[in-house]
Amino acid sequence: MNRKVLVAGLLVVVPLLGLLVANMGRDPRRVDSPMIGKPAPPFSLKPVGGGETASLEALRGKTVVLNFWATWCAPCFEEHGELQRAARSLGPDVRFFGVIYEDEEDRVRAFLSQQGSAYPSLLDDGGKTAIAYGVYGVPETYFISPGGVITSKYAQPLNEPTIRGAVREAQAGTVGGAR
């Protein structure tokens, strides 16, 4: 066997195996973000259909689940029921909000009337809130501690057990980086 080929092969395979081993047990839905561990950007947004403005400042002392979504997003539809179940069961100390990402209010209203809603969906005119959070696609969900710090970010559809785990971490103030 040619030694050069063997050495070259090992130089490629060994680092890849190391990367694989280092990431075993990591939740593939959790995303590393420079926002994790930092104060959540403030927002003040109107709910779909009108009503009282929701602001992050008014939510101090509560755990916040902030889900960016759109009606045209198939994975958002997939996770909608999971978010609703979690919102209904986690109690008043956990506040859920949907932030509409690049969508039309009429379409959102129609979607919510068909699929139901257990929490407010907020209009992000001009996408300023999405930009402040660094959203690059939907669905993206941020978990914010009662002290206003982002503890984790997920960029895929979530299931209820994952939501519950991330809420527990946020309530404890545990900043969850990569796993």
BAFILO-657152 format. One record per residue: residue number from 1; residue in three letters; y negated, z, x of N, C-alpha, C in turn. Coordinates in Angstrom, 3 decimals, padded with zeros to 6 digits. Atoms other than C-alpha are relative to their C-alpha. Example, Ala and Ser with C-alpha at 12.3 -4.5 7.8 and 13.67 -1.06 7.14 Angstrom:
! BAFILO-657152
seq;type;n_Y;n_Z;n_X;ca_Y;ca_Z;ca_X;c_Y;c_Z;c_X
1;ALA;001.190;000.000;000.890;004.500;007.800;012.300;-001.200;000.000;000.900
2;SER;001.190;-000.060;-000.820;001.060;007.140;013.670;-001.090;000.730;-000.770
//
This chain:
! BAFILO-657152
seq;type;n_Y;n_Z;n_X;ca_Y;ca_Z;ca_X;c_Y;c_Z;c_X
1;MET;001.169;000.000;000.844;000.000;000.000;000.000;-001.239;000.000;000.895
2;ASN;001.234;000.105;-000.744;-003.457;-000.797;001.214;-000.807;001.289;-000.167
3;ARG;000.733;-001.279;000.031;-005.308;002.430;002.121;-001.392;-000.155;-000.617
4;LYS;001.345;000.208;000.536;-008.711;000.970;001.230;000.021;-000.041;-001.527
5;VAL;-000.108;000.083;001.453;-007.575;000.203;-002.310;000.280;001.386;-000.572
6;LEU;-000.333;-001.350;000.446;-006.089;003.702;-002.689;-001.239;000.905;000.052
7;VAL;001.195;-000.834;-000.140;-009.258;005.413;-001.408;-001.052;-000.415;-001.039
8;ALA;000.977;000.480;000.987;-011.493;003.237;-003.605;000.407;000.437;-001.406
9;GLY;-000.489;-000.429;001.309;-009.322;004.004;-006.632;-000.217;001.490;-000.222
10;LEU;000.202;-001.448;000.115;-009.452;007.736;-005.951;-001.477;000.348;-000.151
11;LEU;001.436;-000.256;000.110;-013.228;007.590;-005.524;-000.518;-000.267;-001.425
12;VAL;000.394;000.279;001.378;-013.468;006.192;-009.061;000.670;000.967;-000.969
13;VAL;-000.779;-000.791;000.956;-010.730;008.190;-010.821;-000.313;001.493;000.076
14;VAL;000.200;-001.446;-000.143;-011.363;011.698;-009.435;-001.305;000.472;-000.678
15;PRO;001.206;-000.445;000.716;-015.027;011.961;-010.613;000.128;-000.130;-001.523
16;LEU;-000.187;000.162;001.435;-014.044;010.611;-014.034;000.871;001.112;-000.574
17;LEU;-000.837;-001.119;000.447;-011.291;013.213;-014.346;-000.794;001.303;-000.003
18;GLY;000.839;-001.193;-000.052;-013.759;015.922;-013.284;-000.953;000.064;-001.190
19;LEU;000.889;000.073;001.154;-016.191;014.790;-015.990;000.753;000.306;-001.292
20;LEU;-000.833;-000.252;001.173;-013.430;014.817;-018.586;000.340;001.479;-000.120
21;VAL;-000.365;-001.418;000.014;-012.286;018.326;-017.635;-001.230;000.872;-000.288
22;ALA;001.211;-000.801;000.199;-015.867;019.659;-017.550;-000.463;-000.011;-001.450
23;ASN;000.462;000.111;001.386;-016.475;018.478;-021.124;001.056;000.343;-001.037
24;MET;-001.029;-000.413;000.961;-013.247;019.691;-022.685;-000.507;001.205;-000.774
25;GLY;000.445;-001.103;000.836;-013.995;022.002;-025.597;-001.433;-000.139;-000.469
26;ARG;001.388;000.224;000.411;-017.531;020.642;-026.016;-000.009;-000.686;-001.355
27;ASP;000.130;000.624;001.312;-018.537;019.780;-029.575;-000.678;-001.357;000.186
28;PRO;000.576;001.318;-000.254;-019.109;015.999;-029.430;-001.189;-000.327;-000.904
29;ARG;001.127;000.256;000.888;-021.601;016.183;-032.298;-001.270;000.676;000.484
30;ARG;001.179;-000.717;-000.499;-023.892;018.602;-030.489;-000.629;-000.845;001.096
31;VAL;000.721;000.862;-000.930;-026.558;016.789;-028.511;-000.894;000.854;000.888
32;ASP;000.953;-000.638;-000.897;-028.349;018.017;-025.429;-001.372;-000.593;-000.302
33;SER;001.350;000.448;000.311;-032.048;017.817;-026.090;-000.980;000.889;000.751
34;PRO;001.007;-000.844;-000.651;-035.117;018.980;-024.199;-000.654;000.969;-000.988
35;MET;000.580;-000.866;001.024;-036.150;020.613;-027.504;000.764;001.326;-000.141
36;ILE;-000.824;-001.199;000.173;-033.301;023.150;-027.415;-000.542;001.120;000.886
37;GLY;000.544;-001.148;-000.706;-034.563;026.580;-026.451;-001.516;000.060;-000.025
38;LYS;001.465;000.068;000.085;-038.169;025.581;-027.160;-000.448;000.312;-001.428
39;PRO;000.514;-000.206;001.357;-040.389;026.518;-030.117;000.064;-001.306;-000.797
40;ALA;-000.068;001.180;000.862;-039.844;024.146;-033.035;-001.422;-000.497;-000.282
41;PRO;001.324;000.532;000.331;-042.801;021.799;-033.580;-000.367;000.351;-001.442
42;PRO;000.406;-000.342;001.363;-044.811;022.886;-036.614;-000.017;-001.245;-000.886
43;PHE;000.131;001.088;000.960;-044.755;020.765;-039.741;-000.567;000.559;-001.291
44;SER;000.520;-000.322;001.315;-046.451;020.779;-043.100;000.171;-001.270;-000.827
45;LEU;-000.380;001.226;000.693;-044.865;018.263;-045.472;000.134;000.231;-001.501
46;LYS;-000.114;-000.025;001.464;-044.957;017.493;-049.186;001.427;-000.359;-000.409
47;PRO;-001.335;000.344;000.483;-041.676;017.470;-051.101;-000.008;-001.277;-000.836
48;VAL;-000.180;001.172;000.852;-040.349;014.377;-052.840;-000.293;000.423;-001.437
49;GLY;000.336;-000.304;001.382;-041.746;014.301;-056.367;-001.183;000.935;-000.150
50;GLY;001.165;-000.884;000.055;-044.703;016.540;-055.482;000.399;001.461;000.043
51;GLY;-000.252;-001.431;-000.056;-045.034;020.263;-055.408;-000.657;000.627;001.205
52;GLU;000.608;-000.781;-001.069;-045.944;022.912;-052.889;000.426;-000.506;001.381
53;THR;-000.269;000.431;-001.364;-046.199;021.856;-049.237;000.894;001.012;000.701
54;ALA;-000.880;-000.861;-000.795;-043.473;023.237;-046.982;-000.476;-000.035;001.447
55;SER;000.423;-000.055;-001.399;-044.468;024.439;-043.541;000.925;000.925;000.774
56;LEU;-000.855;-000.824;-000.853;-042.513;025.881;-040.655;-000.606;001.389;000.165
57;GLU;000.670;-001.288;-000.178;-045.095;028.644;-040.222;000.330;000.962;-001.141
58;ALA;-000.305;-000.847;001.163;-044.365;029.937;-043.736;001.449;000.494;000.014
59;LEU;-001.425;-000.332;-000.034;-040.668;030.208;-042.807;000.366;000.978;001.109
60;ARG;-000.287;-000.972;-001.070;-041.000;032.695;-039.927;000.866;001.116;-000.553
61;GLY;-000.905;-001.052;000.435;-038.238;035.257;-040.142;001.229;-000.538;-000.717
62;LYS;-001.150;000.630;000.653;-035.835;032.792;-041.781;000.634;-001.001;000.965
63;THR;-000.696;001.052;-000.741;-033.214;030.568;-040.209;-000.252;-001.305;-000.746
64;VAL;000.327;001.287;000.616;-034.112;026.913;-040.835;000.985;-001.057;000.470
65;VAL;-000.830;001.164;-000.282;-031.790;023.924;-041.048;-000.829;-001.209;-000.416
66;LEU;000.880;001.141;000.226;-033.863;020.754;-040.710;000.798;-001.276;000.239
67;ASN;-000.843;001.188;-000.048;-031.931;017.577;-041.521;-000.837;-001.247;-000.253
68;PHE;000.685;001.280;000.159;-033.531;014.158;-040.942;001.013;-000.994;-000.548
69;TRP;-000.953;000.892;000.663;-031.927;011.593;-043.267;-000.724;-001.135;-000.715
70;ALA;000.546;001.129;000.762;-032.414;008.361;-045.223;001.069;-000.493;-000.982
71;THR;-000.945;000.503;001.006;-030.846;006.732;-048.280;000.820;-001.179;000.524
72;TRP;-000.700;001.160;-000.540;-029.861;003.650;-046.260;001.031;000.377;001.061
73;CYS;-000.871;-000.492;-001.071;-027.841;005.795;-043.837;001.346;000.455;-000.582
74;ALA;-001.326;-000.352;000.531;-024.100;005.847;-044.687;000.476;001.372;000.495
75;PRO;-000.408;-001.339;-000.430;-023.360;008.913;-042.483;-000.795;001.118;-000.688
76;CYS;000.803;-001.003;000.718;-026.216;010.750;-044.249;000.604;000.271;-001.370
77;PHE;-000.664;-000.144;001.302;-024.507;010.107;-047.584;001.260;000.844;000.158
78;GLU;-001.247;-000.717;-000.291;-021.261;011.414;-046.059;-000.247;001.510;000.154
79;GLU;000.235;-001.422;-000.251;-022.816;014.738;-044.993;-000.806;000.698;-001.092
80;HIS;000.873;-000.582;001.028;-025.049;015.269;-048.042;000.694;001.127;-000.777
81;GLY;-000.738;-001.028;000.744;-022.408;017.192;-049.998;000.282;001.233;000.838
82;GLU;-000.265;-001.129;-000.897;-021.561;019.363;-046.991;-001.250;000.863;000.154
83;LEU;001.263;-000.735;-000.122;-025.214;020.319;-046.529;-000.322;000.748;-001.291
84;GLN;000.264;-000.657;001.287;-025.562;021.080;-050.252;000.870;001.249;-000.173
85;ARG;-000.897;-001.156;000.133;-022.502;023.357;-050.267;-000.442;001.149;000.911
86;ALA;000.435;-001.031;-000.940;-023.721;025.200;-047.182;-001.306;000.639;-000.472
87;ALA;001.288;-000.528;000.460;-027.247;025.558;-048.593;000.186;000.952;-001.177
88;ARG;-000.233;-000.850;001.169;-025.921;027.027;-051.839;000.683;001.312;000.372
89;SER;-000.818;-001.184;-000.292;-023.610;029.493;-050.147;-000.572;000.925;001.074
90;LEU;000.460;-000.814;-001.126;-025.606;030.778;-047.168;-001.104;001.002;-000.341
91;GLY;000.944;-001.033;000.420;-028.204;032.734;-049.095;-001.446;-000.284;000.336
92;PRO;001.441;000.246;-000.092;-031.983;033.099;-049.113;-000.583;000.142;001.410
93;ASP;000.529;-000.130;-001.354;-032.362;033.939;-045.401;000.185;-001.262;000.833
94;VAL;-000.181;001.294;-000.667;-031.306;030.391;-044.488;-000.638;-001.049;-000.893
95;ARG;000.713;001.016;000.770;-033.655;027.632;-045.621;000.358;-001.383;000.515
96;PHE;-000.356;001.378;-000.311;-032.504;024.027;-045.689;-001.134;-000.918;-000.458
97;PHE;000.970;001.029;000.358;-034.889;021.067;-045.680;000.530;-001.343;000.474
98;GLY;-000.251;001.371;-000.402;-034.248;017.350;-045.652;-001.339;-000.635;000.309
99;VAL;001.224;000.733;-000.322;-036.896;015.263;-043.929;000.345;-001.482;-000.082
100;ILE;-000.272;001.416;000.240;-036.995;011.665;-045.106;-000.471;-000.812;001.200
101;TYR;000.263;000.794;-001.197;-036.812;009.232;-042.212;-000.071;-001.474;-000.381
102;GLU;000.202;001.436;000.219;-038.268;005.732;-042.675;000.653;-000.488;-001.288
103;ASP;-000.568;000.364;001.301;-037.453;005.469;-046.376;-001.096;000.077;-001.052
104;GLU;000.970;000.032;001.085;-039.226;005.018;-049.711;000.276;001.125;-000.989
105;GLU;-000.137;-001.142;000.894;-039.875;007.902;-052.080;000.783;-000.347;-001.264
106;ASP;-000.726;000.378;001.215;-038.570;006.002;-055.136;001.504;-000.057;000.244
107;ARG;-001.423;000.074;-000.332;-035.241;005.323;-053.433;000.572;001.396;000.211
108;VAL;-000.438;-001.375;-000.247;-035.002;008.960;-052.342;000.167;000.741;-001.318
109;ARG;-000.100;-000.656;001.317;-035.710;010.202;-055.886;001.242;-000.461;-000.747
110;ALA;-001.187;000.530;000.676;-033.004;007.909;-057.285;001.270;000.572;000.628
111;PHE;-001.161;-000.548;-000.709;-030.524;009.076;-054.637;000.217;001.460;-000.396
112;LEU;-000.119;-001.421;000.296;-031.247;012.758;-055.294;000.357;000.250;-001.460
113;SER;-000.363;-000.189;001.409;-030.989;012.340;-059.071;001.480;-000.308;-000.218
114;GLN;-001.429;000.321;000.104;-027.515;010.798;-058.626;000.875;000.998;000.748
115;GLN;-000.846;-000.815;-000.874;-026.201;013.012;-055.802;-000.303;001.498;-000.079
116;GLY;000.385;-001.398;000.087;-028.023;016.256;-056.552;-000.677;000.470;001.273
117;SER;000.667;-000.563;-001.163;-029.971;018.468;-054.216;-000.072;001.510;-000.141
118;ALA;000.028;-001.466;-000.015;-029.704;022.131;-053.289;-001.173;000.522;000.833
119;TYR;001.135;-000.382;-000.854;-032.838;022.127;-051.115;-001.042;-001.111;-000.047
120;PRO;001.066;001.014;000.058;-036.178;020.301;-050.836;000.182;-001.106;001.037
121;SER;000.110;001.125;-000.926;-036.466;016.870;-049.286;-001.478;-000.290;000.164
122;LEU;001.420;000.085;-000.337;-039.784;016.342;-047.546;-000.368;-001.391;000.501
123;LEU;000.493;001.311;-000.414;-041.821;013.194;-047.013;-000.722;000.112;001.335
124;ASP;000.591;000.005;-001.343;-042.745;012.473;-043.399;-000.825;-001.273;000.164
125;ASP;000.860;001.181;-000.059;-045.584;009.984;-043.845;-000.389;-000.310;001.438
126;GLY;000.333;000.428;-001.352;-046.048;008.035;-040.647;001.010;000.452;001.046
127;GLY;-001.051;-000.420;-000.931;-042.988;009.683;-039.071;-000.453;000.982;001.064
128;LYS;000.526;-000.896;-001.036;-045.094;012.242;-037.180;000.934;001.172;000.299
129;THR;-000.918;-001.125;-000.228;-042.612;015.065;-037.680;001.237;-000.480;000.758
130;ALA;-001.157;000.556;-000.709;-039.695;012.875;-036.598;-000.344;-000.235;001.470
131;ILE;000.426;000.230;-001.384;-041.644;011.917;-033.475;-000.100;001.329;000.746
132;ALA;000.155;-001.304;-000.647;-042.482;015.558;-032.726;001.349;000.625;000.357
133;TYR;-001.335;-000.544;-000.263;-038.776;016.457;-032.919;000.838;-000.920;000.889
134;GLY;-000.743;000.910;-000.862;-037.690;013.452;-030.865;001.145;-000.704;-000.696
135;VAL;-001.057;000.657;000.767;-035.603;011.891;-033.637;000.091;-001.462;000.421
136;TYR;-000.186;001.412;-000.354;-034.108;008.573;-032.586;000.919;-000.711;-000.965
137;GLY;-000.853;000.605;001.020;-031.825;007.946;-035.561;000.433;001.080;-000.964
138;VAL;-000.460;-000.977;000.979;-030.290;009.601;-038.578;001.504;-000.140;-000.213
139;PRO;000.550;-001.331;000.225;-028.677;011.855;-039.390;-000.165;000.770;001.306
140;GLU;000.202;-000.967;-001.075;-030.078;014.423;-036.984;-000.350;001.325;-000.657
141;THR;000.218;-001.313;000.587;-030.013;018.128;-037.772;-000.363;000.994;001.086
142;TYR;000.483;-001.023;-000.924;-031.928;020.891;-036.011;000.197;001.364;-000.646
143;PHE;-000.174;-001.373;000.445;-031.093;024.584;-036.317;-001.054;000.840;000.715
144;ILE;001.157;-000.730;-000.522;-034.094;026.874;-035.880;000.186;001.487;-000.294
145;SER;-000.180;-001.448;000.129;-033.883;030.625;-035.282;-001.120;000.618;-000.837
146;PRO;001.068;-000.681;000.737;-035.862;033.160;-037.352;-001.277;000.166;000.825
147;GLY;001.169;-000.086;-000.873;-038.205;033.373;-034.343;-000.668;-001.339;000.245
148;GLY;000.620;001.315;-000.120;-038.957;029.630;-034.573;000.440;-000.828;001.191
149;VAL;-000.502;000.736;-001.162;-036.869;028.406;-031.606;001.155;-000.911;-000.424
150;ILE;-001.111;000.920;000.274;-034.605;025.348;-031.809;001.204;000.464;000.806
151;THR;-001.194;-000.494;-000.684;-031.115;026.617;-031.015;001.050;-001.083;000.208
152;SER;-000.928;001.110;-000.205;-029.130;023.392;-031.459;-000.441;-001.217;-000.788
153;LYS;000.279;001.286;000.639;-029.312;019.748;-032.465;001.313;-000.766;-000.098
154;TYR;-001.182;000.834;000.218;-026.593;017.561;-033.943;-000.474;-001.375;-000.450
155;ALA;000.412;001.373;000.316;-026.836;013.767;-034.176;001.116;-000.790;-000.654
156;GLN;-001.066;000.639;000.767;-023.838;013.014;-036.381;000.158;000.764;-001.298
157;PRO;-000.218;-000.731;001.242;-022.729;013.945;-039.873;000.726;001.321;000.278
158;LEU;-000.569;-001.327;-000.204;-021.862;017.631;-040.084;000.906;000.385;-001.158
159;ASN;-000.807;-000.577;001.063;-019.187;019.454;-042.001;-000.430;001.457;-000.178
160;GLU;000.461;-001.351;000.320;-019.641;022.865;-043.600;000.352;001.033;001.068
161;PRO;-000.281;-000.991;-001.057;-017.786;024.865;-040.897;-000.929;-000.132;001.216
162;THR;000.921;000.194;-001.122;-019.980;023.328;-038.175;-001.389;000.512;-000.356
163;ILE;001.306;-000.481;000.451;-023.106;024.058;-040.203;-000.026;001.524;000.044
164;ARG;-000.057;-001.467;000.015;-022.025;027.675;-040.702;-000.035;000.583;001.420
165;GLY;-000.008;-000.470;-001.388;-021.322;028.114;-036.973;-001.361;-000.132;000.654
166;ALA;001.329;000.212;-000.587;-024.669;026.637;-035.961;-001.025;000.947;-000.622
167;VAL;000.902;-000.955;000.654;-026.452;028.842;-038.519;000.202;001.392;000.598
168;ARG;-000.261;-001.312;-000.616;-024.735;031.947;-037.097;-000.653;000.097;001.376
169;GLU;000.631;000.019;-001.321;-025.892;030.962;-033.602;-001.519;000.115;-000.122
170;ALA;001.457;-000.035;000.188;-029.444;030.381;-034.861;-000.443;001.388;-000.442
171;GLN;000.360;-001.352;000.462;-029.493;033.736;-036.669;000.054;001.006;001.133
172;ALA;-000.131;-000.895;-001.149;-028.377;035.433;-033.476;-000.993;-000.361;001.115
173;GLY;000.932;000.448;-001.024;-030.953;033.478;-031.479;000.696;-000.584;001.214
174;THR;-000.786;000.572;-001.095;-028.188;031.985;-029.341;-000.349;-001.459;000.160
175;VAL;000.326;001.386;-000.279;-029.357;028.783;-027.737;001.261;-000.684;000.454
176;GLY;-001.248;000.710;-000.281;-026.414;026.409;-027.792;-000.266;-001.319;000.664
177;GLY;000.127;001.275;-000.708;-026.604;023.777;-025.144;001.268;-000.791;-000.163
178;ALA;-001.218;000.786;000.043;-023.720;021.524;-024.324;001.203;000.933;000.001
179;ARG;-001.265;-000.728;000.007;-020.222;022.790;-025.037;001.093;-000.874;000.505
//
